[in-house]
Amino acid sequence: MKNREIAFSNFTLIDGNGGNPLENVTLLVNESKITAVGGRGEVEVPNNVKTLNLDGRTMIPGLIDAHLHFSGGRPASSGMGYPGRGRMGELWRAFRAANDAKAMLYMGYTGAKDCGSNIAIGLKRAIEEGTTPGPRIMAAGGSISNTYGHVGRDPMPVEQAEALGREHPNGVPECLRLVRTRFREGADFIKIASGLWGESRIFPKCMPSFSYDEVKAICDEAHRAYSTVASHCQGKESIMTGLRAGVDTFEHAREFDEECAKLMLKEDKIYSPTLAVVIEGPDFAGHIDEEKKLFNSWQNESLRIAHEYGVKIASGTDFSGGDSLGGRAMGMNALDLQRLVEGGLSPMEAIVSATKVSSEAMMMEDSTGTLESGKLADFVVINGDPLRDISMLQVEDRIGMVIKGGEIIVKRF
Ligand SMILES: [Zn+2]
């Protein structure tokens, strides 16, 4: 149901800016936007406007997952992880991805940054036109890697990959061509893999893949198109190269140290550690112990340093619908906030990561991410206080209400 004007009263506001919660708040929505928000007596509700009393519940901005893949994967145990790579398999996965988008929205996620899938651009358009429900999506289209690639440990032959439509740019002109191709295809931003770990030739070293000149050309071209670049950026050398070349968000970014933190602060860029998929995932059983220990200790240390220096940390899960590296079903994305808190952030800081900072990672900070007059009415009413227990954001009964663009999507009280 769509309301022209509606007021929400008697709730505790966590506005996404990180300040103390405000009690007894009233918030006024007109069509898709917030028109007023304030404490008792600060907001005048016109007589003819319907008011919803939230009985002391907590309101937070709509959550945003700043790194995921609408790939329509499913757990390997289902026997249906990725049903084929051809056209039929892709269509099948697209229906699953639409279902995943809906599941996320119903759990309070009103924003999602897709860091590489062939489905997300179409899914975004289907959501925008009202065909299917889901969060606001920022989509990269296909992730860009060179011939060496971001390919996993057992890459398919290059001829086979290219027969499936994969392109591998090598050198500046080919990088530029592929960036322009992505924008022509409808990408909102560019995703590259410029620093590898799992695929590195030498364990346990991370391995830069693109050169400085290639990364710089990609970033300059994206910025010329009023867009941004996200990089799968494992390893200090790749992080420093990315910072110097203009990468905007650093995904995963293991080996993040104090030097990286200082330059990242100076350049005002965003770190997206993607904690939800990498700690003690079930399929780590198949990996060697040394590797697992290293991966987790890098992760904890990188987050600790970034947090200590006050680097902007976005919340991203790297979920894809499957259970690779411990991924969960879409809708359980708030696992990342729990991981951030386990890694040293306060619950309030974790909420800021998943709202304000993630909206900046989506290039939507002017219209989403915080609850202020003039912004889009994207918010979640929590049955309880998430500052006491951040894990409640993963519990369906706790997600009392989801509002996207002023529209009540779900109400559970
Ligand atoms: Zn990813």
Boltz pocket constraint, residues with backbone or C-beta under 6 A from the ligand:
constraints:
  - pocket:
      binder: B
      contacts: [[A, 67], [A, 68], [A, 69], [A, 115], [A, 318]]
      max_distance: 6.0
